[in-house]
Amino acid sequence: MDRRKFLYGATVMAAAVMAPRSSPAGSVTIDAIGDQVQRLPKGQLPDFAGPSLPDIRRLYAYAVEHGEELQYIPCFCGCARMGHKSNRDCYIKSFNSDGTLTFTSHAAT
């Protein structure tokens, strides 16, 4: 292998390793009421329901799997004044037209 091919190959490899990668997860932001929100593809759970919080993680997974039922359960934490209509709203802020979900940290905090 000549030097030019080696340097070209090394440059291509370095560029591939150092290139920024887009995360499948959306970034965590703060909404108008101060809760963290994160938009994710269906099947993923938000960062604020991380692996170190297994009980919170199970609750968010339940909210995704049983959202149709949770929409009929009222929430008694006082969040109705913030626009929440049911217990589901404490976990999932919105179901988006592209199939993603926007989670809220309201239930985790």
GUKOLZA-784802 format. One line per field, with one value per atom (N, C-alpha, C): atom name; residue number from 1; x, y, z. Coordinates in Angstrom, 1 decimal, always signed. Example, Ala and Ser with C-alpha at 12.3 -4.5 7.8 and 13.67 -1.06 7.14 Angstrom:
BEGIN
site	(N | CA | C | N | CA | C)
pos	(1 | 1 | 1 | 2 | 2 | 2)
u	(+13.2 | +12.3 | +13.2 | +12.8 | +13.7 | +12.9)
v	(-5.7 | -4.5 | -3.3 | -2.2 | -1.1 | +0.0)
w	(+7.8 | +7.8 | +7.8 | +7.1 | +7.1 | +7.9)
END
This chain:
BEGIN
site	(N | CA | C | N | CA | C | N | CA | C | N | CA | C | N | CA | C | N | CA | C | N | CA | C | N | CA | C | N | CA | C | N | CA | C | N | CA | C | N | CA | C | N | CA | C | N | CA | C | N | CA | C | N | CA | C | N | CA | C | N | CA | C | N | CA | C | N | CA | C | N | CA | C | N | CA | C | N | CA | C | N | CA | C | N | CA | C | N | CA | C | N | CA | C | N | CA | C | N | CA | C | N | CA | C | N | CA | C | N | CA | C | N | CA | C | N | CA | C | N | CA | C | N | CA | C | N | CA | C | N | CA | C | N | CA | C | N | CA | C | N | CA | C | N | CA | C | N | CA | C | N | CA | C | N | CA | C | N | CA | C | N | CA | C | N | CA | C | N | CA | C | N | CA | C | N | CA | C | N | CA | C | N | CA | C | N | CA | C | N | CA | C | N | CA | C | N | CA | C | N | CA | C | N | CA | C | N | CA | C | N | CA | C | N | CA | C | N | CA | C | N | CA | C | N | CA | C | N | CA | C | N | CA | C | N | CA | C | N | CA | C | N | CA | C | N | CA | C | N | CA | C | N | CA | C | N | CA | C | N | CA | C | N | CA | C | N | CA | C | N | CA | C | N | CA | C | N | CA | C | N | CA | C | N | CA | C | N | CA | C | N | CA | C | N | CA | C | N | CA | C | N | CA | C | N | CA | C | N | CA | C | N | CA | C | N | CA | C | N | CA | C | N | CA | C | N | CA | C | N | CA | C | N | CA | C | N | CA | C | N | CA | C | N | CA | C | N | CA | C | N | CA | C | N | CA | C | N | CA | C | N | CA | C | N | CA | C | N | CA | C | N | CA | C | N | CA | C | N | CA | C)
pos	(1 | 1 | 1 | 2 | 2 | 2 | 3 | 3 | 3 | 4 | 4 | 4 | 5 | 5 | 5 | 6 | 6 | 6 | 7 | 7 | 7 | 8 | 8 | 8 | 9 | 9 | 9 | 10 | 10 | 10 | 11 | 11 | 11 | 12 | 12 | 12 | 13 | 13 | 13 | 14 | 14 | 14 | 15 | 15 | 15 | 16 | 16 | 16 | 17 | 17 | 17 | 18 | 18 | 18 | 19 | 19 | 19 | 20 | 20 | 20 | 21 | 21 | 21 | 22 | 22 | 22 | 23 | 23 | 23 | 24 | 24 | 24 | 25 | 25 | 25 | 26 | 26 | 26 | 27 | 27 | 27 | 28 | 28 | 28 | 29 | 29 | 29 | 30 | 30 | 30 | 31 | 31 | 31 | 32 | 32 | 32 | 33 | 33 | 33 | 34 | 34 | 34 | 35 | 35 | 35 | 36 | 36 | 36 | 37 | 37 | 37 | 38 | 38 | 38 | 39 | 39 | 39 | 40 | 40 | 40 | 41 | 41 | 41 | 42 | 42 | 42 | 43 | 43 | 43 | 44 | 44 | 44 | 45 | 45 | 45 | 46 | 46 | 46 | 47 | 47 | 47 | 48 | 48 | 48 | 49 | 49 | 49 | 50 | 50 | 50 | 51 | 51 | 51 | 52 | 52 | 52 | 53 | 53 | 53 | 54 | 54 | 54 | 55 | 55 | 55 | 56 | 56 | 56 | 57 | 57 | 57 | 58 | 58 | 58 | 59 | 59 | 59 | 60 | 60 | 60 | 61 | 61 | 61 | 62 | 62 | 62 | 63 | 63 | 63 | 64 | 64 | 64 | 65 | 65 | 65 | 66 | 66 | 66 | 67 | 67 | 67 | 68 | 68 | 68 | 69 | 69 | 69 | 70 | 70 | 70 | 71 | 71 | 71 | 72 | 72 | 72 | 73 | 73 | 73 | 74 | 74 | 74 | 75 | 75 | 75 | 76 | 76 | 76 | 77 | 77 | 77 | 78 | 78 | 78 | 79 | 79 | 79 | 80 | 80 | 80 | 81 | 81 | 81 | 82 | 82 | 82 | 83 | 83 | 83 | 84 | 84 | 84 | 85 | 85 | 85 | 86 | 86 | 86 | 87 | 87 | 87 | 88 | 88 | 88 | 89 | 89 | 89 | 90 | 90 | 90 | 91 | 91 | 91 | 92 | 92 | 92 | 93 | 93 | 93 | 94 | 94 | 94 | 95 | 95 | 95 | 96 | 96 | 96 | 97 | 97 | 97 | 98 | 98 | 98 | 99 | 99 | 99 | 100 | 100 | 100 | 101 | 101 | 101 | 102 | 102 | 102 | 103 | 103 | 103 | 104 | 104 | 104 | 105 | 105 | 105 | 106 | 106 | 106 | 107 | 107 | 107 | 108 | 108 | 108 | 109 | 109 | 109)
u	(+0.9 | +0.0 | +0.9 | +0.6 | +1.5 | +1.0 | +1.8 | +1.5 | +0.3 | +0.0 | -1.1 | -2.4 | -2.5 | -3.7 | -3.9 | -2.8 | -2.9 | -3.4 | -2.9 | -3.3 | -4.8 | -5.2 | -6.6 | -7.5 | -7.1 | -7.9 | -8.0 | -6.9 | -6.9 | -7.7 | -7.7 | -8.5 | -10.0 | -10.4 | -11.8 | -12.2 | -11.4 | -11.8 | -11.9 | -11.0 | -11.0 | -12.3 | -12.6 | -13.8 | -15.1 | -15.1 | -16.3 | -16.4 | -15.4 | -15.4 | -15.8 | -15.3 | -15.4 | -16.7 | -17.4 | -18.6 | -19.7 | -20.4 | -21.5 | -22.6 | -23.1 | -24.2 | -25.5 | -26.5 | -27.8 | -28.4 | -28.9 | -29.6 | -31.0 | -31.5 | -32.8 | -33.8 | -33.2 | -34.0 | -34.0 | -35.1 | -35.1 | -34.5 | -34.1 | -33.4 | -34.5 | -34.1 | -35.0 | -35.0 | -36.2 | -36.4 | -37.4 | -37.6 | -38.5 | -39.7 | -40.9 | -42.1 | -42.6 | -43.7 | -44.1 | -44.4 | -44.8 | -45.1 | -43.9 | -42.7 | -41.5 | -41.2 | -42.0 | -41.7 | -40.8 | -40.0 | -39.1 | -40.0 | -39.7 | -40.4 | -39.4 | -39.8 | -38.9 | -39.8 | -39.5 | -40.2 | -39.4 | -40.1 | -39.4 | -40.2 | -39.6 | -40.3 | -41.0 | -42.1 | -42.8 | -41.9 | -42.0 | -41.1 | -39.9 | -39.7 | -38.6 | -39.2 | -38.5 | -39.0 | -38.1 | -38.6 | -37.8 | -36.6 | -35.6 | -34.4 | -34.8 | -35.8 | -36.1 | -36.8 | -37.1 | -37.5 | -36.4 | -35.2 | -34.0 | -33.9 | -32.9 | -32.7 | -32.5 | -32.0 | -31.7 | -33.0 | -34.1 | -35.4 | -36.4 | -36.3 | -37.1 | -38.6 | -39.0 | -40.4 | -41.0 | -40.3 | -40.8 | -40.8 | -39.8 | -39.8 | -41.0 | -41.3 | -42.5 | -43.8 | -43.9 | -45.1 | -45.2 | -44.1 | -44.1 | -44.5 | -43.9 | -44.2 | -45.7 | -46.3 | -47.7 | -48.5 | -48.1 | -48.9 | -48.9 | -47.8 | -47.8 | -48.7 | -48.6 | -49.3 | -50.8 | -51.2 | -52.6 | -53.1 | -52.6 | -53.0 | -54.5 | -55.1 | -56.6 | -57.3 | -56.9 | -57.6 | -57.2 | -56.0 | -55.6 | -56.3 | -56.8 | -57.4 | -58.8 | -59.3 | -60.5 | -60.3 | -59.1 | -58.7 | -58.3 | -59.1 | -58.7 | -57.4 | -56.7 | -55.5 | -55.9 | -55.4 | -55.7 | -54.5 | -53.5 | -52.3 | -52.5 | -53.6 | -53.8 | -53.3 | -53.0 | -52.5 | -53.6 | -54.8 | -55.9 | -55.8 | -55.3 | -55.1 | -54.0 | -53.2 | -52.2 | -52.6 | -53.9 | -54.4 | -54.5 | -54.1 | -54.2 | -55.7 | -56.1 | -57.5 | -57.6 | -56.5 | -56.5 | -55.1 | -55.1 | -53.8 | -52.8 | -53.3 | -52.4 | -51.6 | -52.2 | -51.5 | -50.3 | -50.2 | -49.1 | -47.9 | -48.1 | -47.0 | -46.7 | -47.8 | -47.7 | -48.3 | -47.5 | -48.0 | -48.8 | -48.3 | -49.0 | -48.6 | -49.6 | -49.4 | -49.2 | -48.1 | -47.8 | -48.2 | -48.5 | -49.0 | -47.9 | -46.7 | -45.6 | -45.4 | -46.2 | -46.1 | -45.2 | -44.6 | -43.8 | -44.7 | -44.1 | -44.8 | -44.0 | -44.7 | -44.0 | -44.3 | -43.3 | -43.4 | -43.2 | -43.8 | -43.6 | -43.1 | -42.3 | -41.8 | -42.7 | -43.9 | -44.8 | -45.0 | -45.2 | -45.4 | -44.1 | -43.0 | -41.7 | -41.2 | -41.8 | -41.3 | -42.3)
v	(-1.2 | +0.0 | +1.2 | +2.1 | +3.3 | +4.3 | +5.3 | +6.3 | +7.1 | +7.5 | +8.3 | +7.5 | +6.2 | +5.5 | +5.3 | +5.1 | +5.0 | +6.3 | +7.4 | +8.7 | +9.0 | +8.6 | +8.8 | +8.0 | +6.7 | +5.8 | +6.2 | +6.7 | +7.2 | +8.4 | +9.3 | +10.5 | +10.2 | +9.3 | +8.9 | +8.2 | +7.4 | +6.7 | +7.7 | +8.7 | +9.7 | +10.6 | +10.9 | +11.7 | +11.0 | +9.7 | +8.9 | +8.7 | +8.6 | +8.4 | +9.8 | +10.9 | +12.2 | +12.9 | +12.4 | +13.1 | +13.0 | +14.2 | +14.2 | +13.2 | +12.5 | +11.6 | +12.2 | +12.0 | +12.5 | +11.4 | +11.8 | +10.9 | +10.7 | +9.4 | +9.2 | +9.8 | +10.1 | +10.8 | +12.3 | +13.0 | +14.4 | +14.9 | +16.2 | +16.8 | +17.1 | +17.1 | +17.5 | +19.0 | +19.6 | +21.0 | +21.3 | +22.5 | +22.9 | +23.6 | +23.2 | +23.8 | +25.0 | +25.6 | +26.9 | +26.7 | +25.5 | +25.4 | +24.8 | +24.7 | +24.3 | +22.9 | +22.0 | +20.6 | +20.3 | +19.3 | +18.8 | +18.1 | +18.3 | +17.6 | +17.0 | +15.9 | +15.2 | +14.5 | +14.8 | +14.1 | +12.9 | +11.8 | +10.5 | +9.6 | +8.8 | +7.8 | +6.8 | +6.3 | +5.3 | +4.1 | +3.7 | +2.6 | +3.1 | +4.3 | +4.9 | +5.6 | +5.6 | +6.4 | +7.6 | +8.6 | +9.8 | +9.7 | +10.6 | +10.6 | +10.7 | +11.5 | +11.7 | +10.5 | +9.5 | +8.2 | +7.2 | +7.6 | +6.8 | +5.4 | +4.6 | +3.3 | +3.2 | +4.3 | +4.3 | +4.5 | +4.7 | +5.0 | +3.9 | +2.6 | +1.6 | +1.7 | +2.2 | +2.4 | +3.5 | +4.6 | +5.7 | +5.2 | +4.4 | +3.9 | +3.0 | +2.2 | +1.3 | +2.1 | +3.2 | +4.0 | +4.7 | +5.2 | +5.8 | +4.8 | +3.6 | +2.5 | +2.1 | +2.1 | +1.8 | +2.9 | +4.2 | +5.3 | +5.2 | +4.7 | +4.5 | +3.4 | +2.3 | +1.1 | +1.2 | +2.0 | +2.0 | +3.5 | +4.3 | +5.7 | +5.8 | +4.9 | +5.0 | +4.9 | +4.0 | +3.9 | +5.1 | +5.5 | +6.6 | +7.9 | +8.1 | +9.3 | +9.5 | +8.4 | +8.5 | +8.6 | +8.6 | +8.6 | +10.1 | +10.7 | +12.1 | +12.1 | +13.2 | +13.4 | +14.4 | +14.1 | +14.9 | +15.7 | +16.0 | +16.7 | +18.2 | +18.6 | +20.1 | +20.5 | +19.6 | +20.0 | +20.4 | +20.2 | +20.7 | +22.1 | +22.9 | +24.4 | +24.6 | +23.6 | +23.7 | +23.1 | +22.8 | +22.2 | +20.7 | +20.0 | +18.6 | +18.2 | +17.2 | +16.7 | +15.4 | +14.6 | +13.3 | +12.9 | +11.7 | +11.2 | +11.0 | +10.7 | +10.5 | +11.7 | +12.9 | +14.1 | +14.4 | +13.7 | +13.9 | +13.1 | +12.2 | +11.4 | +11.8 | +12.0 | +12.2 | +13.6 | +14.5 | +15.8 | +15.8 | +15.0 | +15.0 | +13.8 | +13.3 | +12.3 | +13.0 | +13.0 | +13.8 | +13.0 | +13.8 | +13.2 | +12.3 | +12.5 | +11.7 | +10.4 | +10.1 | +8.9 | +9.0 | +10.2 | +10.3 | +10.8 | +10.6 | +11.1 | +12.2 | +13.1 | +14.2 | +13.9 | +13.5 | +13.2 | +14.4 | +14.4 | +15.5 | +14.9 | +15.6 | +15.1 | +15.3 | +15.8 | +16.1 | +15.0 | +13.8 | +12.6 | +12.2 | +12.5 | +12.1 | +13.0 | +14.2 | +15.2 | +15.4)
w	(+0.0 | +0.0 | +0.0 | -0.9 | -0.9 | +0.1 | +0.4 | +1.4 | +1.2 | -0.1 | -0.4 | -0.1 | -0.5 | -0.2 | +1.3 | +2.0 | +3.5 | +4.1 | +3.7 | +4.3 | +3.9 | +2.7 | +2.3 | +3.2 | +3.3 | +4.2 | +5.6 | +6.2 | +7.5 | +7.7 | +6.7 | +6.8 | +6.7 | +5.9 | +5.7 | +7.1 | +7.6 | +8.9 | +10.0 | +10.1 | +11.1 | +11.0 | +9.8 | +9.6 | +9.9 | +9.7 | +10.0 | +11.5 | +12.2 | +13.7 | +14.4 | +13.8 | +14.5 | +14.0 | +13.0 | +12.5 | +13.6 | +13.7 | +14.7 | +14.3 | +15.2 | +14.9 | +15.5 | +14.7 | +15.1 | +16.0 | +17.2 | +18.1 | +17.7 | +17.8 | +17.5 | +18.5 | +19.7 | +20.7 | +20.5 | +20.7 | +20.7 | +22.0 | +21.9 | +23.1 | +24.1 | +25.4 | +26.5 | +26.6 | +26.5 | +26.7 | +27.8 | +28.1 | +29.2 | +28.6 | +29.0 | +28.5 | +29.3 | +28.9 | +29.5 | +31.0 | +31.5 | +32.9 | +33.7 | +33.1 | +33.8 | +33.8 | +33.1 | +33.0 | +31.9 | +32.0 | +30.9 | +29.9 | +28.6 | +27.6 | +26.6 | +26.0 | +25.0 | +24.0 | +22.7 | +21.6 | +21.1 | +21.1 | +20.8 | +19.9 | +19.1 | +18.3 | +19.3 | +18.8 | +19.6 | +20.0 | +21.2 | +21.6 | +22.5 | +22.5 | +23.3 | +24.5 | +25.6 | +26.8 | +27.0 | +27.6 | +27.8 | +28.8 | +28.6 | +29.4 | +30.9 | +31.2 | +32.6 | +33.2 | +32.5 | +33.0 | +32.8 | +33.2 | +32.9 | +33.5 | +33.1 | +33.6 | +35.1 | +35.7 | +37.1 | +37.9 | +37.2 | +37.9 | +37.4 | +37.8 | +37.2 | +37.4 | +38.6 | +38.8 | +37.9 | +37.8 | +36.9 | +35.5 | +35.1 | +33.7 | +33.4 | +34.4 | +34.2 | +34.1 | +34.9 | +34.8 | +33.4 | +32.9 | +31.6 | +30.5 | +30.6 | +29.7 | +29.8 | +31.0 | +31.2 | +30.5 | +30.7 | +30.1 | +28.6 | +28.0 | +26.5 | +26.1 | +26.8 | +26.4 | +26.8 | +27.8 | +28.3 | +28.3 | +27.4 | +27.3 | +27.1 | +26.3 | +26.1 | +27.4 | +28.3 | +29.6 | +30.5 | +30.5 | +31.4 | +31.1 | +29.9 | +29.5 | +30.2 | +30.8 | +31.6 | +33.1 | +33.5 | +35.0 | +35.3 | +36.1 | +36.5 | +37.3 | +37.2 | +38.0 | +39.2 | +40.3 | +41.5 | +42.0 | +41.2 | +41.7 | +41.5 | +40.9 | +40.7 | +39.3 | +38.5 | +37.2 | +36.2 | +36.5 | +35.6 | +35.3 | +36.2 | +36.0 | +35.0 | +34.7 | +33.6 | +32.3 | +32.2 | +31.0 | +30.9 | +31.9 | +31.9 | +32.1 | +31.3 | +31.3 | +32.0 | +32.1 | +32.6 | +33.2 | +33.8 | +34.3 | +33.1 | +31.9 | +30.8 | +30.5 | +30.7 | +30.3 | +31.2 | +32.4 | +33.3 | +32.7 | +31.8 | +31.2 | +29.7 | +29.0 | +27.5 | +27.2 | +26.8 | +26.4 | +25.1 | +24.1 | +22.9 | +22.0 | +21.2 | +20.2 | +18.9 | +18.3 | +17.1 | +15.8 | +14.8 | +13.5 | +12.8 | +13.1 | +12.5 | +13.3 | +14.3 | +15.1 | +16.3 | +16.5 | +17.7 | +18.9 | +20.1 | +21.3 | +21.9 | +22.5 | +23.3 | +24.8 | +25.5 | +26.9 | +27.8 | +28.9 | +29.9 | +31.2 | +31.9 | +33.2 | +34.3 | +34.1 | +35.2 | +36.1 | +35.6 | +36.5 | +37.2 | +36.7 | +37.3 | +38.4 | +38.4 | +39.4 | +40.5)
END
